[in-house]
């Protein structure tokens, strides 16, 4: 009987302006389930960079939320693992949905671009999959996190849609950015076993198109296990 692949899904909270993009996260989990993979949601047990009121789009002064607690809103009660307890060797692949939390909580790309820092625990976990030559799927802004982690180590091919500012930042980080015309597209870097898809980097993307891109991304990740 074939082994069921187990995939780590790294979340950055809950809510596209300050955490994980909920639609991208759920669609990634759905794609994994439909392809017969088991998954484990994972998030750092730490405070978010800030809290955004998603009705107004504005920061909430003085508000504090925990990344792990917020990510568990997506994973369901008790089903999101503290990143401190996660081990790369327990998983066959890594999938990372997007959302501003990736660029605010996991790293500072939203504020510093190519000069951004990455949380050390996040960097070690993501880097571990590349070091172990395990496949990685990065959705929406998550390829920027990959670029930061790989900067100075190797050059990967990836996509953040057709955003010229992000493309320039990727070049500064020594990565090769491939422009894509829609959320339905994926870019495959065979050497790194890296599959990326832009999803809501296209703000006006249809949900059905985001699903197509994410399902394709997940399918290609699982093929490389």
C-alpha positions in Angstrom: 0.0 0.0 0.0 1.4 3.4 -1.0 2.4 5.7 1.8 0.1 8.7 2.3 2.2 11.9 1.9 2.2 14.3 4.9 2.5 17.9 4.1 3.4 20.8 6.4 1.2 23.9 5.8 2.8 27.0 7.2 0.2 29.7 8.2 0.8 33.3 9.2 -2.3 34.0 11.2 -5.9 34.5 9.9 -7.0 37.4 7.6 -5.3 38.6 4.4 -4.3 42.0 5.8 -2.4 40.8 8.9 -2.3 37.0 8.7 -2.8 34.1 6.3 -5.2 34.7 3.3 -8.2 32.6 4.4 -9.3 31.6 0.9 -5.8 30.6 -0.2 -5.3 28.6 2.9 -8.6 26.7 2.7 -8.1 26.0 -1.0 -4.6 24.7 -0.4 -6.0 22.3 2.3 -8.8 21.3 0.0 -6.4 20.5 -2.8 -4.2 18.5 -0.5 -7.2 16.5 0.7 -8.5 15.9 -2.8 -5.2 14.5 -3.9 -5.1 12.2 -0.9 -2.4 13.9 1.2 -2.4 14.3 4.9 -1.5 17.8 6.2 -0.5 19.5 9.4 -1.1 23.3 9.8 1.8 25.0 11.6 2.3 28.5 12.9 4.7 30.4 15.2 3.5 31.0 18.8 4.2 34.7 18.7 2.4 38.0 18.4 1.5 39.4 15.0 3.3 42.5 13.7 0.0 44.3 14.2 -3.8 43.8 14.0 -5.9 45.1 11.1 -9.6 45.8 11.2 -10.7 44.0 8.1 -13.9 46.1 7.8 -11.9 49.3 7.5 -8.5 48.1 6.4 -6.9 50.2 9.2 -4.6 49.1 12.1 -6.2 48.8 15.5 -4.1 50.8 18.1 -3.0 48.7 21.0 -4.5 45.4 19.8 -2.5 42.3 20.1 -3.1 38.9 18.5 -1.2 35.6 18.5 -0.2 34.1 15.2 -0.8 30.5 16.3 -4.1 31.3 17.9 -5.3 33.1 14.8 -4.0 30.4 12.4 -6.0 27.9 14.5 -9.2 29.6 13.3 -8.4 28.1 9.9 -6.9 24.8 11.1 -9.7 24.2 13.7 -9.3 23.9 17.5 -6.2 22.1 18.6 -5.2 21.3 15.0 -2.4 23.9 14.5 1.0 22.9 15.6 3.4 25.4 17.3 6.3 25.9 14.9 8.7 25.3 17.8 7.5 21.7 17.9 7.6 21.1 14.1 10.4 19.0 12.5 11.2 19.0 8.8 11.9 15.3 8.9 8.3 14.6 9.9 7.0 15.9 6.5 7.3 15.1 2.9 6.7 18.6 1.5 5.9 22.2 2.5 3.0 24.4 1.3 2.7 28.1 2.2 -0.4 30.1 1.5 -0.1 33.8 1.2 -1.6 36.8 2.9 0.2 39.9 4.3 1.0 37.9 7.5 3.7 36.1 5.5 5.3 39.5 4.7 4.6 41.0 8.1 4.8 38.2 10.7 7.1 35.6 9.1 9.4 38.3 7.7 9.4 42.1 7.1 9.1 42.1 3.3 6.0 44.3 3.4 8.0 47.1 5.0 11.6 46.5 3.9 11.4 44.6 0.6 14.7 43.1 -0.4 16.3 44.3 2.8 13.8 42.4 5.0 14.6 40.1 7.9 13.0 36.7 8.4 12.0 35.2 11.7 14.9 32.8 12.6 12.5 29.9 13.4 10.6 30.4 10.1 13.8 30.7 8.1 15.2 27.5 9.6 12.0 25.5 9.0 11.6 26.7 5.3 15.3 26.3 4.6 15.2 22.8 6.0 12.9 21.6 3.2 15.2 22.9 0.5 18.3 21.4 2.3 16.4 18.1 2.4 15.4 18.5 -1.3 11.8 18.2 -0.4 9.2 20.0 -2.6 7.9 23.4 -1.6 4.7 25.1 -2.8 4.5 28.9 -2.3 1.3 30.8 -2.9 0.7 34.6 -3.5 3.4 36.6 -1.5 5.0 33.4 0.0 7.6 33.2 -2.8 9.0 36.4 -1.4 9.7 34.5 1.8 11.4 31.8 -0.2 13.5 34.4 -2.0 14.7 35.8 1.3 15.5 32.4 2.8 17.4 31.4 -0.4 19.2 34.7 -0.9 22.9 34.3 -0.9 22.6 30.5 -1.1 21.0 29.7 -4.4 18.9 31.3 -7.2 15.4 30.0 -7.8 12.8 30.7 -10.5 9.5 31.9 -9.0 6.5 34.1 -9.6 4.7 36.9 -7.8 2.3 37.5 -10.7 3.2 40.6 -12.7 4.0 43.1 -9.9 7.1 45.0 -11.1 8.1 46.2 -7.6 8.1 42.6 -6.3 10.0 41.4 -9.4 12.7 44.0 -8.8 13.0 42.9 -5.2 13.4 39.3 -6.3 16.2 40.3 -8.6 18.0 42.2 -5.8 17.7 39.0 -3.8 19.4 37.0 -6.6 16.2 35.2 -7.7 14.7 34.9 -11.1 11.1 36.3 -11.3 8.8 35.0 -14.1 5.9 37.3 -14.8 2.5 35.5 -15.1 -0.7 36.8 -16.6 -3.3 35.4 -14.1 -3.9 33.6 -10.9 -4.4 30.3 -12.9 -0.7 30.1 -13.7 2.2 28.2 -11.9 5.9 28.4 -12.3 8.0 25.3 -11.7 11.7 25.4 -10.6 12.7 21.7 -11.1 16.1 22.1 -9.5 14.7 23.4 -6.2 11.4 21.4 -6.4 9.7 24.7 -6.0 6.3 25.5 -7.4 4.8 29.0 -7.1 1.4 30.5 -8.1 0.3 34.2 -7.8 -3.2 33.7 -6.4 -4.4 37.0 -4.9 -1.3 38.9 -6.0 -3.9 39.6 -8.6 -6.3 41.5 -6.3 -9.3 41.2 -8.7 -8.8 37.5 -9.4 -11.8 35.3 -9.5 -12.0 32.7 -6.7 -12.3 30.0 -9.4 -9.0 31.2 -11.0 -7.2 31.2 -7.6 -8.4 27.6 -7.1 -7.1 26.5 -10.5 -3.6 27.9 -9.7 -3.5 26.5 -6.2 -4.7 23.1 -7.2 -2.1 23.0 -10.0 0.6 24.1 -7.5 -0.4 21.4 -4.9 -0.6 18.7 -7.6 2.9 19.5 -8.8 4.3 19.5 -5.2 2.8 16.1 -4.6 4.2 14.7 -7.8 7.7 15.5 -6.6 7.5 13.6 -3.3 
